[in-house]
């Protein structure tokens, strides 16, 4: 049995729960080649000034963190299969993570702030914590600094969020909202739209 890779980064906007209680993991735990060796978040090399890392701040715009945006403890991201939209990324509790078309990936740029960040809470992380990945390549993981100094998780450069309208793990009610919000795939792309 292979174990997920553990990376330094912490505290998504939720409390840590066991992934096994959160649904099907895409591809199981075979074929990914992850180990339990700690790897620094900065391991994927990034050019200077691209918005990655807790001290950069470049490319970030918008407002602060949504209420209740940070919790302590280890966190996890997992690739899950949604029957409606395919393979997506979920957080520790199994809630769907989303990307916003008005943000940018190159360089990572945050545009969802204020009331937007209340409805779509950013996934705020602590660069010194731990992140467990299952079915998500560690090279896809990064951070962008928000104007309030908080670090927001990125997948392939795209800042990621939860949707306040998703009331249960596995819900994807944020998919396609306003034709600008989409569940994020493990490679940072938009999930397929619902049929």
C-alpha positions, 0 to 999 in steps of 0.5 A: 500500500502506498501512502500519500505524499506529505508536504509542508503547508497547512490549515485549509478553511476546515477541520481535519477529517479522515479522507476515507469517509469522504467518497471515492478517490480517483484512481485509488492509491495506485499509480501515483507513486506518492510516498510519506516523505516530507517535501517542502512547499517550495520544492516545485521551482517557481520563477521569482515574483510569480505570486508563490510563497508567503512573502511574494505578494505579486499578482495578488489583488482583492480583499481579505479572508472570509470569516472562519477561513483558517483552522489549525492542524494537518490538511489534505487534498484528494482527487475524487470522482464526481458522477456528474462532472468527473475528477475534481479536487476536494478538501479534508472534509470532502468538499469540492474546491473551485476556481474562478475565471476572473482570477489568473494563473500566470501569474497567480492573481486573486480577484475574489474579495469582500462579499465574493470571499464570503460566498466563495471562501478562499482556501487559506493556508499556513506555509509552515503546516502540513498538506497530505495529497492523494491523487494530486501532484505536488508540483501543482501546489502553490500559494498566492498572497492575498492583500491582507497577507494571508496565503491562498492555496493554488492548483497549477497557479489557480487560486482555489475556493469553497462554495458556501452553497455546498452543504454536504461533502461531494456537493457540486452546486457551485459548478458553472455558477455565473459561468465563471465558477468551476470545480477544479481538477487535479491539474488546475483545469475546469471540471466538465460542465454538468450535462 
